[in-house]
């Protein structure tokens, strides 16, 4: 369960560049909720995810994960609760290390650091089976360095790594924005399968309104650092893209081209 209560965040306070990114925002996700987040550029979507992940500490308010107050907990300590997939496929993996080595590190998330890690043939077979389900032909390339893979392959592996040890919260920050449509569709399909199989509590930012409607059981719309709409599973099933456009225009008067074309 994720509980965000009345958080605010302002960057460059007291300067001409002052920017209020979040304003008294509250959000609760129950166990297993898959919530998509939409809104124009600058709406505060990524700041919300970064605040949950610990990259930003809010100026006020609290963040709880499964009853633990993590508001002031550092990002690396908070990582034991959180799995994250970034927009950039180059993030989330170690390019100079092999596929298998990246998976080993991910499997030890939240554990104390050691000088070396144990690796068995059982691990090899387990990782091979996991990678095979991606359908990208990587099960025979476990010794390949991550940096030699395509963006789509890296992003799918990042998703696998983020969920290898079931996280309390899975954060997806526009995970397919840098991928071509065909690869993006494949990655989202795999994401949806893993989220449902593991009953993961998930928050996914997207600029593609079709994806926002297709995936997940909840949908929130943000503008100017606040949530302007929070649709329940029942409400979301009846929504159309036209409904979303109308709602945003009622609140802000306009929507960015990037969202309109999503």
C-alpha positions in Angstrom: 0.0 0.0 0.0 1.2 3.5 -0.9 -0.1 6.5 1.1 1.0 10.0 0.0 -0.4 12.7 2.3 -0.4 16.4 1.5 3.0 16.6 0.0 4.4 19.8 -1.6 7.7 20.5 -3.4 9.1 23.7 -4.6 12.3 24.0 -6.5 14.6 27.1 -6.4 12.7 28.7 -3.6 13.1 32.5 -3.3 14.6 32.9 -6.7 13.3 34.1 -10.1 13.3 30.5 -11.2 11.0 29.3 -8.3 8.8 26.4 -9.5 6.1 24.8 -7.4 6.2 21.2 -8.7 3.8 19.6 -6.2 1.1 21.4 -4.2 -0.6 19.6 -1.2 -1.0 16.4 -3.2 -2.5 13.3 -1.6 -2.8 9.8 -3.1 -3.6 6.3 -1.8 -2.9 3.1 -3.7 -4.2 -0.1 -2.3 -2.4 -3.4 -2.7 -2.5 -4.5 -6.3 -3.7 -1.2 -7.7 -2.2 -0.5 -11.1 -2.6 3.3 -11.6 -1.7 5.2 -14.7 -0.8 8.9 -14.5 -1.4 11.4 -17.3 -0.9 15.2 -17.6 0.9 17.7 -19.7 4.6 18.5 -19.4 5.3 20.2 -16.1 2.3 18.8 -14.4 4.4 17.2 -11.6 4.2 13.6 -12.7 7.9 12.8 -12.5 8.3 14.9 -9.4 5.7 12.7 -7.7 7.5 9.5 -8.7 10.9 10.9 -7.7 9.4 11.9 -4.3 8.1 8.4 -3.8 11.4 6.9 -4.9 13.4 9.2 -2.5 15.2 11.2 -5.2 13.4 14.3 -3.9 12.4 14.9 -0.3 9.1 16.8 -0.1 9.0 20.2 1.6 6.0 19.0 3.6 3.7 16.1 3.9 4.4 12.4 4.3 4.9 9.3 2.2 4.2 5.8 3.6 4.9 2.4 2.0 3.0 -0.5 3.7 2.8 1.5 6.9 6.4 2.6 7.0 7.0 6.3 7.0 9.7 6.8 4.3 9.4 10.5 3.9 12.9 11.3 5.0 14.5 8.0 4.2 17.3 8.2 1.7 16.8 6.9 -1.9 19.2 4.0 -1.6 17.6 2.8 1.7 14.1 3.2 0.2 15.2 1.0 -2.8 14.4 -2.2 -0.8 10.7 -1.3 -1.0 10.7 0.0 -4.6 11.2 -1.4 -8.1 11.7 1.3 -10.8 11.8 1.5 -14.6 13.0 4.7 -16.1 12.1 6.4 -19.4 15.7 6.1 -20.7 16.6 2.4 -21.5 20.2 3.3 -20.6 19.2 3.7 -17.0 18.5 0.9 -14.6 21.2 -1.5 -15.9 25.0 -1.6 -15.8 26.0 -1.4 -19.5 29.5 -2.9 -18.9 28.2 -6.0 -17.1 26.7 -9.2 -18.6 22.9 -9.8 -18.6 23.4 -12.5 -16.0 25.5 -10.3 -13.8 22.8 -7.6 -13.9 20.2 -10.1 -12.9 22.3 -11.3 -9.9 22.6 -7.8 -8.6 18.9 -7.3 -8.9 18.2 -10.5 -7.1 20.2 -9.2 -4.1 18.3 -5.9 -3.8 17.8 -4.9 -0.2 20.4 -7.3 1.1 23.7 -6.3 2.8 26.6 -5.8 0.5 29.3 -8.4 0.3 32.7 -8.7 -1.3 31.4 -11.4 -3.6 28.1 -13.0 -4.4 27.3 -16.7 -4.6 26.3 -17.9 -8.1 25.1 -21.4 -8.8 24.0 -23.4 -11.9 20.5 -23.2 -10.3 20.7 -19.4 -10.6 21.7 -19.8 -14.3 18.7 -21.9 -15.1 16.4 -19.7 -13.1 17.5 -16.6 -14.9 17.4 -18.3 -18.3 13.8 -19.3 -17.8 12.9 -15.7 -16.6 14.5 -14.1 -19.6 13.0 -16.6 -22.0 9.5 -15.4 -21.1 10.4 -12.0 -22.6 10.3 -13.5 -26.0 13.3 -11.5 -27.1 15.8 -14.4 -27.7 17.9 -13.3 -24.8 17.9 -16.6 -22.9 20.9 -17.7 -25.0 22.7 -14.4 -24.5 23.1 -14.3 -20.7 26.8 -13.7 -21.0 26.3 -10.7 -23.4 27.1 -7.3 -22.1 24.0 -5.2 -21.5 25.4 -2.3 -23.5 25.3 -4.4 -26.7 21.5 -4.9 -26.5 18.8 -2.8 -28.2 16.8 -0.2 -26.3 13.7 -2.5 -26.2 15.8 -5.5 -24.9 17.3 -3.4 -22.2 14.0 -1.9 -21.1 12.4 -5.4 -20.9 15.4 -6.6 -18.8 15.1 -3.5 -16.6 11.5 -4.4 -15.9 12.5 -8.0 -15.1 15.2 -6.7 -12.7 12.8 -4.2 -11.0 10.4 -7.1 -10.2 12.8 -9.9 -9.6 12.4 -9.5 -5.9 8.7 -8.5 -5.5 8.7 -4.8 -4.7 6.2 -3.2 -2.4 5.8 -0.4 -5.1 6.6 -0.6 -8.8 7.3 2.9 -10.4 7.2 3.1 -14.2 8.3 6.5 -15.5 7.2 6.5 -19.2 8.9 3.2 -19.7 8.2 3.0 -23.4 8.7 6.6 -24.4 12.0 5.9 -26.1 10.9 2.8 -27.9 9.3 2.2 -31.3 5.6 1.4 -31.3 6.0 -2.4 -31.9 8.6 -2.8 -29.2 6.7 -0.5 -26.8 3.6 -2.7 -27.2 5.6 -5.8 -26.4 7.2 -4.2 -23.3 3.8 -3.0 -22.0 2.2 -6.4 -22.6 5.0 -8.0 -20.5 4.6 -5.3 -17.9 0.9 -6.0 -17.6 1.4 -9.7 -17.2 4.1 -9.4 -14.5 2.0 -6.8 -12.6 -1.0 -9.0 -12.5 0.9 -12.2 -11.8 2.7 -10.7 -8.8 -0.2 -8.5 -7.8 2.1 -5.5 -7.7 1.1 -2.1 -6.6 2.1 0.0 -9.6 2.2 3.7 -10.6 2.9 4.3 -14.3 3.4 7.7 -16.0 2.5 7.8 -19.7 1.8 10.5 -22.3 -0.1 8.0 -24.4 -3.8 8.2 -23.4 -4.7 5.0 -25.2 -2.2 3.2 -23.0 -3.4 5.0 -19.9 -6.9 3.7 -20.6 -5.9 0.2 -21.7 -3.7 -0.6 -18.7 -4.3 -0.6 -15.0 -7.4 -0.3 -12.9 -7.0 3.3 -11.8 -6.2 6.5 -13.6 -5.2 9.9 -12.3 -4.8 13.2 -14.2 -2.4 15.8 -12.9 -2.0 19.5 -13.6 0.1 22.2 -11.9 1.3 19.8 -9.2 -2.1 18.5 -8.1 -4.4 15.7 -9.0 -7.4 17.1 -10.9 -9.1 13.7 -11.5 -8.9 10.3 -9.9 -10.9 7.6 -11.7 -12.0 4.4 -9.9 -11.9 1.1 -11.7 -15.6 1.4 -12.5 -15.3 4.9 -13.9 -12.1 4.1 -15.9 -13.9 1.3 -17.8 -16.3 3.8 -19.2 -13.8 6.5 -20.1 -12.8 7.6 -23.6 -10.0 9.7 -24.9 -12.5 12.5 -25.6 -13.6 12.3 -22.0 -10.0 12.8 -20.8 -9.4 15.7 -23.2 -12.6 17.4 -22.1 -11.8 17.0 -18.4 -8.3 18.5 -18.9 -9.6 21.4 -21.0 -12.2 22.2 -18.4 -9.4 22.6 -15.8 -6.5 24.1 -17.6 -7.9 25.3 -20.9 -5.3 23.5 -23.0 -3.3 20.4 -23.3 0.2 20.0 -24.7 0.7 18.6 -28.2 2.6 15.7 -26.8 -0.4 14.5 -24.8 -2.9 15.2 -27.6 -0.8 13.1 -30.0 -0.4 10.2 -27.4 
